[in-house]
Amino acid sequence: MNEMRKITVEVPEQDLLEAQALTGEGVTETVRAALRKMRGIRAQQEALKLRGKVKFGVDLMALRKLED
């Protein structure tokens, strides 16, 4: 895991309470979950930029043989 940083943030109380209800965790884990979610969104955005630029072929019959 990366080096940890201690931060202080001010957030709307209701937003935090709702987020904690969703995660079922405390403040720290809820904030970490939100940051991981943001990182995932960024990865999806980067992947979408590649749409139509990456070419790859799939041999359907070969894949079916692998399943057997």
mmCIF file of the C-alpha atoms, coordinates in Angstrom:
data_MODEL
# 
_entry.id   MODEL 
# 
loop_
_atom_site.group_PDB 
_atom_site.id 
_atom_site.type_symbol 
_atom_site.label_atom_id 
_atom_site.label_alt_id 
_atom_site.label_comp_id 
_atom_site.label_asym_id 
_atom_site.label_entity_id 
_atom_site.label_seq_id 
_atom_site.pdbx_PDB_ins_code 
_atom_site.Cartn_x 
_atom_site.Cartn_y 
_atom_site.Cartn_z 
_atom_site.occupancy 
_atom_site.B_iso_or_equiv 
_atom_site.pdbx_formal_charge 
_atom_site.auth_seq_id 
_atom_site.auth_comp_id 
_atom_site.auth_asym_id 
_atom_site.auth_atom_id 
_atom_site.pdbx_PDB_model_num 
ATOM 1  C CA . MET A 1 1  ? 0.000   0.000   0.000   1.00 0.00 ? 1  MET A CA 1 
ATOM 2  C CA . ASN A 1 2  ? 1.100   3.575   -0.579  1.00 0.00 ? 2  ASN A CA 1 
ATOM 3  C CA . GLU A 1 3  ? 2.418   5.888   2.081   1.00 0.00 ? 3  GLU A CA 1 
ATOM 4  C CA . MET A 1 4  ? -0.357  7.264   4.274   1.00 0.00 ? 4  MET A CA 1 
ATOM 5  C CA . ARG A 1 5  ? -1.167  10.955  4.712   1.00 0.00 ? 5  ARG A CA 1 
ATOM 6  C CA . LYS A 1 6  ? -3.175  12.443  7.520   1.00 0.00 ? 6  LYS A CA 1 
ATOM 7  C CA . ILE A 1 7  ? -5.671  15.051  6.321   1.00 0.00 ? 7  ILE A CA 1 
ATOM 8  C CA . THR A 1 8  ? -8.365  17.269  7.755   1.00 0.00 ? 8  THR A CA 1 
ATOM 9  C CA . VAL A 1 9  ? -11.465 17.868  5.665   1.00 0.00 ? 9  VAL A CA 1 
ATOM 10 C CA . GLU A 1 10 ? -14.769 19.556  6.251   1.00 0.00 ? 10 GLU A CA 1 
ATOM 11 C CA . VAL A 1 11 ? -17.734 17.784  4.700   1.00 0.00 ? 11 VAL A CA 1 
ATOM 12 C CA . PRO A 1 12 ? -21.477 18.231  5.017   1.00 0.00 ? 12 PRO A CA 1 
ATOM 13 C CA . GLU A 1 13 ? -22.592 16.147  7.990   1.00 0.00 ? 13 GLU A CA 1 
ATOM 14 C CA . GLN A 1 14 ? -25.555 14.602  6.170   1.00 0.00 ? 14 GLN A CA 1 
ATOM 15 C CA . ASP A 1 15 ? -23.351 13.514  3.251   1.00 0.00 ? 15 ASP A CA 1 
ATOM 16 C CA . LEU A 1 16 ? -20.956 11.816  5.652   1.00 0.00 ? 16 LEU A CA 1 
ATOM 17 C CA . LEU A 1 17 ? -23.741 10.117  7.586   1.00 0.00 ? 17 LEU A CA 1 
ATOM 18 C CA . GLU A 1 18 ? -25.317 8.774   4.403   1.00 0.00 ? 18 GLU A CA 1 
ATOM 19 C CA . ALA A 1 19 ? -21.959 7.575   3.103   1.00 0.00 ? 19 ALA A CA 1 
ATOM 20 C CA . GLN A 1 20 ? -21.227 5.834   6.406   1.00 0.00 ? 20 GLN A CA 1 
ATOM 21 C CA . ALA A 1 21 ? -24.642 4.188   6.318   1.00 0.00 ? 21 ALA A CA 1 
ATOM 22 C CA . LEU A 1 22 ? -23.810 2.903   2.853   1.00 0.00 ? 22 LEU A CA 1 
ATOM 23 C CA . THR A 1 23 ? -20.376 1.541   3.776   1.00 0.00 ? 23 THR A CA 1 
ATOM 24 C CA . GLY A 1 24 ? -21.244 0.443   7.289   1.00 0.00 ? 24 GLY A CA 1 
ATOM 25 C CA . GLU A 1 25 ? -17.838 1.754   8.351   1.00 0.00 ? 25 GLU A CA 1 
ATOM 26 C CA . GLY A 1 26 ? -16.379 4.668   10.276  1.00 0.00 ? 26 GLY A CA 1 
ATOM 27 C CA . VAL A 1 27 ? -15.237 7.981   8.887   1.00 0.00 ? 27 VAL A CA 1 
ATOM 28 C CA . THR A 1 28 ? -11.745 6.887   7.827   1.00 0.00 ? 28 THR A CA 1 
ATOM 29 C CA . GLU A 1 29 ? -12.857 3.764   5.984   1.00 0.00 ? 29 GLU A CA 1 
ATOM 30 C CA . THR A 1 30 ? -15.737 5.638   4.364   1.00 0.00 ? 30 THR A CA 1 
ATOM 31 C CA . VAL A 1 31 ? -13.379 8.317   3.032   1.00 0.00 ? 31 VAL A CA 1 
ATOM 32 C CA . ARG A 1 32 ? -10.960 5.639   1.813   1.00 0.00 ? 32 ARG A CA 1 
ATOM 33 C CA . ALA A 1 33 ? -13.819 3.836   0.035   1.00 0.00 ? 33 ALA A CA 1 
ATOM 34 C CA . ALA A 1 34 ? -14.830 7.092   -1.662  1.00 0.00 ? 34 ALA A CA 1 
ATOM 35 C CA . LEU A 1 35 ? -11.270 7.705   -2.820  1.00 0.00 ? 35 LEU A CA 1 
ATOM 36 C CA . ARG A 1 36 ? -11.011 4.156   -4.215  1.00 0.00 ? 36 ARG A CA 1 
ATOM 37 C CA . LYS A 1 37 ? -14.308 4.711   -6.020  1.00 0.00 ? 37 LYS A CA 1 
ATOM 38 C CA . MET A 1 38 ? -12.950 7.898   -7.579  1.00 0.00 ? 38 MET A CA 1 
ATOM 39 C CA . ARG A 1 39 ? -9.824  6.037   -8.682  1.00 0.00 ? 39 ARG A CA 1 
ATOM 40 C CA . GLY A 1 40 ? -12.044 3.412   -10.318 1.00 0.00 ? 40 GLY A CA 1 
ATOM 41 C CA . ILE A 1 41 ? -14.040 6.075   -12.132 1.00 0.00 ? 41 ILE A CA 1 
ATOM 42 C CA . ARG A 1 42 ? -10.805 7.578   -13.443 1.00 0.00 ? 42 ARG A CA 1 
ATOM 43 C CA . ALA A 1 43 ? -9.670  4.172   -14.741 1.00 0.00 ? 43 ALA A CA 1 
ATOM 44 C CA . GLN A 1 44 ? -13.015 3.722   -16.512 1.00 0.00 ? 44 GLN A CA 1 
ATOM 45 C CA . GLN A 1 45 ? -12.679 7.149   -18.121 1.00 0.00 ? 45 GLN A CA 1 
ATOM 46 C CA . GLU A 1 46 ? -9.170  6.298   -19.342 1.00 0.00 ? 46 GLU A CA 1 
ATOM 47 C CA . ALA A 1 47 ? -10.390 2.978   -20.735 1.00 0.00 ? 47 ALA A CA 1 
ATOM 48 C CA . LEU A 1 48 ? -13.230 4.722   -22.583 1.00 0.00 ? 48 LEU A CA 1 
ATOM 49 C CA . LYS A 1 49 ? -10.688 7.004   -24.273 1.00 0.00 ? 49 LYS A CA 1 
ATOM 50 C CA . LEU A 1 50 ? -9.254  3.863   -25.904 1.00 0.00 ? 50 LEU A CA 1 
ATOM 51 C CA . ARG A 1 51 ? -12.613 2.912   -27.399 1.00 0.00 ? 51 ARG A CA 1 
ATOM 52 C CA . GLY A 1 52 ? -12.132 2.111   -31.075 1.00 0.00 ? 52 GLY A CA 1 
ATOM 53 C CA . LYS A 1 53 ? -8.345  2.491   -30.858 1.00 0.00 ? 53 LYS A CA 1 
ATOM 54 C CA . VAL A 1 54 ? -7.426  -0.990  -29.658 1.00 0.00 ? 54 VAL A CA 1 
ATOM 55 C CA . LYS A 1 55 ? -7.828  -3.835  -32.100 1.00 0.00 ? 55 LYS A CA 1 
ATOM 56 C CA . PHE A 1 56 ? -7.870  -7.437  -31.009 1.00 0.00 ? 56 PHE A CA 1 
ATOM 57 C CA . GLY A 1 57 ? -9.261  -10.533 -32.553 1.00 0.00 ? 57 GLY A CA 1 
ATOM 58 C CA . VAL A 1 58 ? -11.114 -13.293 -30.816 1.00 0.00 ? 58 VAL A CA 1 
ATOM 59 C CA . ASP A 1 59 ? -11.229 -16.830 -32.113 1.00 0.00 ? 59 ASP A CA 1 
ATOM 60 C CA . LEU A 1 60 ? -14.628 -17.937 -30.858 1.00 0.00 ? 60 LEU A CA 1 
ATOM 61 C CA . MET A 1 61 ? -14.011 -21.612 -31.623 1.00 0.00 ? 61 MET A CA 1 
ATOM 62 C CA . ALA A 1 62 ? -10.711 -21.580 -29.699 1.00 0.00 ? 62 ALA A CA 1 
ATOM 63 C CA . LEU A 1 63 ? -12.437 -19.998 -26.716 1.00 0.00 ? 63 LEU A CA 1 
ATOM 64 C CA . ARG A 1 64 ? -15.136 -22.638 -26.775 1.00 0.00 ? 64 ARG A CA 1 
ATOM 65 C CA . LYS A 1 65 ? -12.511 -25.389 -26.794 1.00 0.00 ? 65 LYS A CA 1 
ATOM 66 C CA . LEU A 1 66 ? -10.924 -23.837 -23.702 1.00 0.00 ? 66 LEU A CA 1 
ATOM 67 C CA . GLU A 1 67 ? -14.253 -24.064 -21.878 1.00 0.00 ? 67 GLU A CA 1 
ATOM 68 C CA . ASP A 1 68 ? -14.472 -27.830 -22.442 1.00 0.00 ? 68 ASP A CA 1 
# 
